[in-house]
């Protein structure tokens, strides 16, 4: 901290001491000015005179009142104005005592509003100048009288200017603080959205692959004694599903790395171009899945493509977990105008299907589809089974930065 900053900090910490020093300086100026005769003698412009004792007393009391100018500015103005009024009528010269009233008027203007400044300033100028012109010993046009008018007017204008500048600086500071809070809130919101997106990805990966591992492990345990070849095949599927889960988990958790960290994953997020591979994993687990697509040649934004892949993955995982071993699933991906419609149907028992909105899987699907401004409907089918239907925009309305997520 510089010496000037330290001095400002000390002055702000002890305002009474600063006002006492100001009062002492004003007193010195008033006393020095009381010894000066602006008219002089024998044609001399400036001269010396002996001040009136009453004026010196009024100067001392007026300067003492300035010590309390921050606490009660209007009271101090009234007291110093009264001293100045007495001196204007009885003393000669009159300007030095009015200096205290000028400082007090400046303080009132700097600490109140503009309406109060105009009202108090005009009243002070009128009373002091009028008293000096009408009741004082000097002619009404004397320069001392005009000096009182000028100094009081400048004090009111200067105080109002300082108050306006302080208000302007305070407004700028408040806007900057609001903007900073807004940036922090936006950053926290983006962090929360990113955490939710990563949580959905983790759930999709874990739920899908762990369900496959569970099914294949059950098959291997069931046929281990009677059909060891089939058990080996099931264990191979378990190993493949585990490897895929680890790879996707590594890619998802890699999003939490810093940009400069080594070995950051560069593999793009999965999309509909890997739908055949996804369906193949379910078929290998024993689920009969049929796929119908009319979206060939359609290039989707990364966020839309990932959302479509995750919806199908979660829907088929639910079929695997809830619809039973003999369930059949149908997946359709159709381009309809500006949208991509995805449907996943199964013929399992209706009471075995998850209720609409229940569980983290359906909730994650709904949040993911809503995030890309799509719609999702889920529910039991008439006659048995469950239906998942998602409508996603073929073109995202989000920013390019969001598309690359």
Secondary structure as a PSIPRED ss2 file (coil, helix, strand):
# PSIPRED VFORMAT (PSIPRED V4.0)

   1 X C   1.000  0.000  0.000
   2 X C   1.000  0.000  0.000
   3 X H   0.000  1.000  0.000
   4 X H   0.000  1.000  0.000
   5 X H   0.000  1.000  0.000
   6 X H   0.000  1.000  0.000
   7 X H   0.000  1.000  0.000
   8 X H   0.000  1.000  0.000
   9 X H   0.000  1.000  0.000
  10 X H   0.000  1.000  0.000
  11 X H   0.000  1.000  0.000
  12 X H   0.000  1.000  0.000
  13 X H   0.000  1.000  0.000
  14 X C   1.000  0.000  0.000
  15 X H   0.000  1.000  0.000
  16 X H   0.000  1.000  0.000
  17 X H   0.000  1.000  0.000
  18 X H   0.000  1.000  0.000
  19 X H   0.000  1.000  0.000
  20 X H   0.000  1.000  0.000
  21 X H   0.000  1.000  0.000
  22 X H   0.000  1.000  0.000
  23 X H   0.000  1.000  0.000
  24 X H   0.000  1.000  0.000
  25 X H   0.000  1.000  0.000
  26 X H   0.000  1.000  0.000
  27 X H   0.000  1.000  0.000
  28 X H   0.000  1.000  0.000
  29 X H   0.000  1.000  0.000
  30 X H   0.000  1.000  0.000
  31 X H   0.000  1.000  0.000
  32 X H   0.000  1.000  0.000
  33 X H   0.000  1.000  0.000
  34 X H   0.000  1.000  0.000
  35 X C   1.000  0.000  0.000
  36 X E   0.000  0.000  1.000
  37 X E   0.000  0.000  1.000
  38 X C   1.000  0.000  0.000
  39 X C   1.000  0.000  0.000
  40 X C   1.000  0.000  0.000
  41 X C   1.000  0.000  0.000
  42 X C   1.000  0.000  0.000
  43 X C   1.000  0.000  0.000
  44 X C   1.000  0.000  0.000
  45 X C   1.000  0.000  0.000
  46 X C   1.000  0.000  0.000
  47 X E   0.000  0.000  1.000
  48 X E   0.000  0.000  1.000
  49 X C   1.000  0.000  0.000
  50 X C   1.000  0.000  0.000
  51 X C   1.000  0.000  0.000
  52 X C   1.000  0.000  0.000
  53 X H   0.000  1.000  0.000
  54 X H   0.000  1.000  0.000
  55 X H   0.000  1.000  0.000
  56 X H   0.000  1.000  0.000
  57 X H   0.000  1.000  0.000
  58 X H   0.000  1.000  0.000
  59 X H   0.000  1.000  0.000
  60 X H   0.000  1.000  0.000
  61 X H   0.000  1.000  0.000
  62 X H   0.000  1.000  0.000
  63 X H   0.000  1.000  0.000
  64 X H   0.000  1.000  0.000
  65 X H   0.000  1.000  0.000
  66 X H   0.000  1.000  0.000
  67 X H   0.000  1.000  0.000
  68 X H   0.000  1.000  0.000
  69 X C   1.000  0.000  0.000
  70 X C   1.000  0.000  0.000
  71 X C   1.000  0.000  0.000
  72 X C   1.000  0.000  0.000
  73 X H   0.000  1.000  0.000
  74 X H   0.000  1.000  0.000
  75 X H   0.000  1.000  0.000
  76 X H   0.000  1.000  0.000
  77 X H   0.000  1.000  0.000
  78 X H   0.000  1.000  0.000
  79 X H   0.000  1.000  0.000
  80 X H   0.000  1.000  0.000
  81 X H   0.000  1.000  0.000
  82 X H   0.000  1.000  0.000
  83 X H   0.000  1.000  0.000
  84 X H   0.000  1.000  0.000
  85 X H   0.000  1.000  0.000
  86 X H   0.000  1.000  0.000
  87 X H   0.000  1.000  0.000
  88 X H   0.000  1.000  0.000
  89 X H   0.000  1.000  0.000
  90 X H   0.000  1.000  0.000
  91 X C   1.000  0.000  0.000
  92 X C   1.000  0.000  0.000
  93 X C   1.000  0.000  0.000
  94 X C   1.000  0.000  0.000
  95 X H   0.000  1.000  0.000
  96 X H   0.000  1.000  0.000
  97 X H   0.000  1.000  0.000
  98 X H   0.000  1.000  0.000
  99 X H   0.000  1.000  0.000
 100 X H   0.000  1.000  0.000
 101 X H   0.000  1.000  0.000
 102 X H   0.000  1.000  0.000
 103 X H   0.000  1.000  0.000
 104 X H   0.000  1.000  0.000
 105 X H   0.000  1.000  0.000
 106 X H   0.000  1.000  0.000
 107 X H   0.000  1.000  0.000
 108 X H   0.000  1.000  0.000
 109 X H   0.000  1.000  0.000
 110 X H   0.000  1.000  0.000
 111 X H   0.000  1.000  0.000
 112 X C   1.000  0.000  0.000
 113 X C   1.000  0.000  0.000
 114 X H   0.000  1.000  0.000
 115 X H   0.000  1.000  0.000
 116 X H   0.000  1.000  0.000
 117 X H   0.000  1.000  0.000
 118 X H   0.000  1.000  0.000
 119 X H   0.000  1.000  0.000
 120 X H   0.000  1.000  0.000
 121 X H   0.000  1.000  0.000
 122 X H   0.000  1.000  0.000
 123 X H   0.000  1.000  0.000
 124 X H   0.000  1.000  0.000
 125 X H   0.000  1.000  0.000
 126 X H   0.000  1.000  0.000
 127 X H   0.000  1.000  0.000
 128 X H   0.000  1.000  0.000
 129 X H   0.000  1.000  0.000
 130 X H   0.000  1.000  0.000
 131 X H   0.000  1.000  0.000
 132 X H   0.000  1.000  0.000
 133 X H   0.000  1.000  0.000
 134 X H   0.000  1.000  0.000
 135 X H   0.000  1.000  0.000
 136 X C   1.000  0.000  0.000
 137 X C   1.000  0.000  0.000
 138 X C   1.000  0.000  0.000
 139 X C   1.000  0.000  0.000
 140 X C   1.000  0.000  0.000
 141 X C   1.000  0.000  0.000
 142 X C   1.000  0.000  0.000
 143 X H   0.000  1.000  0.000
 144 X H   0.000  1.000  0.000
 145 X H   0.000  1.000  0.000
 146 X H   0.000  1.000  0.000
 147 X H   0.000  1.000  0.000
 148 X H   0.000  1.000  0.000
 149 X H   0.000  1.000  0.000
 150 X H   0.000  1.000  0.000
 151 X H   0.000  1.000  0.000
 152 X H   0.000  1.000  0.000
 153 X H   0.000  1.000  0.000
 154 X H   0.000  1.000  0.000
 155 X H   0.000  1.000  0.000
 156 X H   0.000  1.000  0.000
 157 X H   0.000  1.000  0.000
 158 X H   0.000  1.000  0.000
 159 X H   0.000  1.000  0.000
 160 X H   0.000  1.000  0.000
 161 X H   0.000  1.000  0.000
 162 X H   0.000  1.000  0.000
 163 X H   0.000  1.000  0.000
 164 X H   0.000  1.000  0.000
 165 X H   0.000  1.000  0.000
 166 X H   0.000  1.000  0.000
 167 X H   0.000  1.000  0.000
 168 X H   0.000  1.000  0.000
 169 X H   0.000  1.000  0.000
 170 X H   0.000  1.000  0.000
 171 X H   0.000  1.000  0.000
 172 X H   0.000  1.000  0.000
 173 X H   0.000  1.000  0.000
 174 X H   0.000  1.000  0.000
 175 X H   0.000  1.000  0.000
 176 X H   0.000  1.000  0.000
 177 X H   0.000  1.000  0.000
 178 X H   0.000  1.000  0.000
 179 X H   0.000  1.000  0.000
 180 X H   0.000  1.000  0.000
 181 X H   0.000  1.000  0.000
 182 X H   0.000  1.000  0.000
 183 X H   0.000  1.000  0.000
 184 X H   0.000  1.000  0.000
 185 X H   0.000  1.000  0.000
 186 X H   0.000  1.000  0.000
 187 X H   0.000  1.000  0.000
 188 X H   0.000  1.000  0.000
 189 X H   0.000  1.000  0.000
 190 X H   0.000  1.000  0.000
 191 X H   0.000  1.000  0.000
 192 X H   0.000  1.000  0.000
 193 X H   0.000  1.000  0.000
 194 X H   0.000  1.000  0.000
 195 X H   0.000  1.000  0.000
 196 X H   0.000  1.000  0.000
 197 X H   0.000  1.000  0.000
 198 X H   0.000  1.000  0.000
 199 X H   0.000  1.000  0.000
 200 X H   0.000  1.000  0.000
 201 X H   0.000  1.000  0.000
 202 X H   0.000  1.000  0.000
 203 X H   0.000  1.000  0.000
 204 X H   0.000  1.000  0.000
 205 X H   0.000  1.000  0.000
 206 X H   0.000  1.000  0.000
 207 X H   0.000  1.000  0.000
 208 X H   0.000  1.000  0.000
 209 X H   0.000  1.000  0.000
 210 X H   0.000  1.000  0.000
 211 X H   0.000  1.000  0.000
 212 X H   0.000  1.000  0.000
 213 X H   0.000  1.000  0.000
 214 X H   0.000  1.000  0.000
 215 X H   0.000  1.000  0.000
 216 X H   0.000  1.000  0.000
 217 X H   0.000  1.000  0.000
 218 X H   0.000  1.000  0.000
 219 X H   0.000  1.000  0.000
 220 X H   0.000  1.000  0.000
 221 X H   0.000  1.000  0.000
 222 X H   0.000  1.000  0.000
 223 X H   0.000  1.000  0.000
 224 X C   1.000  0.000  0.000
 225 X C   1.000  0.000  0.000
 226 X C   1.000  0.000  0.000
 227 X C   1.000  0.000  0.000
 228 X H   0.000  1.000  0.000
 229 X H   0.000  1.000  0.000
 230 X H   0.000  1.000  0.000
 231 X H   0.000  1.000  0.000
 232 X H   0.000  1.000  0.000
 233 X H   0.000  1.000  0.000
 234 X H   0.000  1.000  0.000
 235 X H   0.000  1.000  0.000
 236 X H   0.000  1.000  0.000
 237 X H   0.000  1.000  0.000
 238 X H   0.000  1.000  0.000
 239 X H   0.000  1.000  0.000
 240 X H   0.000  1.000  0.000
 241 X H   0.000  1.000  0.000
 242 X H   0.000  1.000  0.000
 243 X H   0.000  1.000  0.000
 244 X H   0.000  1.000  0.000
 245 X H   0.000  1.000  0.000
 246 X H   0.000  1.000  0.000
 247 X H   0.000  1.000  0.000
 248 X H   0.000  1.000  0.000
 249 X H   0.000  1.000  0.000
 250 X H   0.000  1.000  0.000
 251 X H   0.000  1.000  0.000
 252 X H   0.000  1.000  0.000
 253 X H   0.000  1.000  0.000
 254 X H   0.000  1.000  0.000
 255 X H   0.000  1.000  0.000
 256 X H   0.000  1.000  0.000
 257 X C   1.000  0.000  0.000
 258 X C   1.000  0.000  0.000
 259 X C   1.000  0.000  0.000
 260 X C   1.000  0.000  0.000
 261 X C   1.000  0.000  0.000
 262 X C   1.000  0.000  0.000
 263 X C   1.000  0.000  0.000
 264 X C   1.000  0.000  0.000
 265 X C   1.000  0.000  0.000
 266 X C   1.000  0.000  0.000
 267 X C   1.000  0.000  0.000
 268 X C   1.000  0.000  0.000
 269 X C   1.000  0.000  0.000
 270 X C   1.000  0.000  0.000
 271 X C   1.000  0.000  0.000
 272 X H   0.000  1.000  0.000
 273 X H   0.000  1.000  0.000
 274 X H   0.000  1.000  0.000
 275 X H   0.000  1.000  0.000
 276 X H   0.000  1.000  0.000
 277 X H   0.000  1.000  0.000
 278 X H   0.000  1.000  0.000
 279 X H   0.000  1.000  0.000
 280 X H   0.000  1.000  0.000
 281 X H   0.000  1.000  0.000
 282 X H   0.000  1.000  0.000
 283 X H   0.000  1.000  0.000
 284 X H   0.000  1.000  0.000
 285 X C   1.000  0.000  0.000
 286 X C   1.000  0.000  0.000
 287 X C   1.000  0.000  0.000
 288 X E   0.000  0.000  1.000
 289 X E   0.000  0.000  1.000
 290 X E   0.000  0.000  1.000
 291 X E   0.000  0.000  1.000
 292 X E   0.000  0.000  1.000
 293 X E   0.000  0.000  1.000
 294 X C   1.000  0.000  0.000
 295 X C   1.000  0.000  0.000
 296 X C   1.000  0.000  0.000
 297 X C   1.000  0.000  0.000
 298 X C   1.000  0.000  0.000
 299 X C   1.000  0.000  0.000
 300 X C   1.000  0.000  0.000
 301 X C   1.000  0.000  0.000
 302 X H   0.000  1.000  0.000
 303 X H   0.000  1.000  0.000
 304 X H   0.000  1.000  0.000
 305 X H   0.000  1.000  0.000
 306 X H   0.000  1.000  0.000
 307 X H   0.000  1.000  0.000
 308 X H   0.000  1.000  0.000
 309 X H   0.000  1.000  0.000
 310 X H   0.000  1.000  0.000
 311 X H   0.000  1.000  0.000
 312 X H   0.000  1.000  0.000
 313 X H   0.000  1.000  0.000
 314 X H   0.000  1.000  0.000
 315 X H   0.000  1.000  0.000
 316 X H   0.000  1.000  0.000
 317 X H   0.000  1.000  0.000
 318 X H   0.000  1.000  0.000
 319 X H   0.000  1.000  0.000
 320 X H   0.000  1.000  0.000
 321 X H   0.000  1.000  0.000
 322 X H   0.000  1.000  0.000
 323 X C   1.000  0.000  0.000
 324 X C   1.000  0.000  0.000
 325 X C   1.000  0.000  0.000
 326 X C   1.000  0.000  0.000
 327 X C   1.000  0.000  0.000
 328 X E   0.000  0.000  1.000
 329 X E   0.000  0.000  1.000
 330 X E   0.000  0.000  1.000
 331 X E   0.000  0.000  1.000
 332 X E   0.000  0.000  1.000
 333 X E   0.000  0.000  1.000
 334 X E   0.000  0.000  1.000
 335 X E   0.000  0.000  1.000
 336 X E   0.000  0.000  1.000
 337 X C   1.000  0.000  0.000
 338 X C   1.000  0.000  0.000
 339 X E   0.000  0.000  1.000
 340 X E   0.000  0.000  1.000
 341 X E   0.000  0.000  1.000
 342 X E   0.000  0.000  1.000
 343 X E   0.000  0.000  1.000
 344 X E   0.000  0.000  1.000
 345 X E   0.000  0.000  1.000
 346 X E   0.000  0.000  1.000
 347 X C   1.000  0.000  0.000
 348 X C   1.000  0.000  0.000
 349 X C   1.000  0.000  0.000
 350 X H   0.000  1.000  0.000
 351 X H   0.000  1.000  0.000
 352 X H   0.000  1.000  0.000
 353 X C   1.000  0.000  0.000
 354 X C   1.000  0.000  0.000
 355 X C   1.000  0.000  0.000
 356 X C   1.000  0.000  0.000
 357 X C   1.000  0.000  0.000
 358 X C   1.000  0.000  0.000
 359 X H   0.000  1.000  0.000
 360 X H   0.000  1.000  0.000
 361 X H   0.000  1.000  0.000
 362 X H   0.000  1.000  0.000
 363 X H   0.000  1.000  0.000
 364 X H   0.000  1.000  0.000
 365 X H   0.000  1.000  0.000
 366 X H   0.000  1.000  0.000
 367 X H   0.000  1.000  0.000
 368 X H   0.000  1.000  0.000
 369 X H   0.000  1.000  0.000
 370 X H   0.000  1.000  0.000
 371 X H   0.000  1.000  0.000
 372 X C   1.000  0.000  0.000
 373 X C   1.000  0.000  0.000
 374 X C   1.000  0.000  0.000
 375 X E   0.000  0.000  1.000
 376 X E   0.000  0.000  1.000
 377 X E   0.000  0.000  1.000
 378 X E   0.000  0.000  1.000
 379 X E   0.000  0.000  1.000
 380 X E   0.000  0.000  1.000
 381 X C   1.000  0.000  0.000
 382 X C   1.000  0.000  0.000
 383 X C   1.000  0.000  0.000
 384 X C   1.000  0.000  0.000
 385 X C   1.000  0.000  0.000
 386 X E   0.000  0.000  1.000
 387 X E   0.000  0.000  1.000
 388 X E   0.000  0.000  1.000
 389 X E   0.000  0.000  1.000
 390 X E   0.000  0.000  1.000
 391 X E   0.000  0.000  1.000
 392 X E   0.000  0.000  1.000
 393 X E   0.000  0.000  1.000
 394 X C   1.000  0.000  0.000
 395 X C   1.000  0.000  0.000
 396 X C   1.000  0.000  0.000
 397 X C   1.000  0.000  0.000
 398 X C   1.000  0.000  0.000
 399 X C   1.000  0.000  0.000
 400 X H   0.000  1.000  0.000
 401 X H   0.000  1.000  0.000
 402 X H   0.000  1.000  0.000
 403 X H   0.000  1.000  0.000
 404 X C   1.000  0.000  0.000
 405 X C   1.000  0.000  0.000
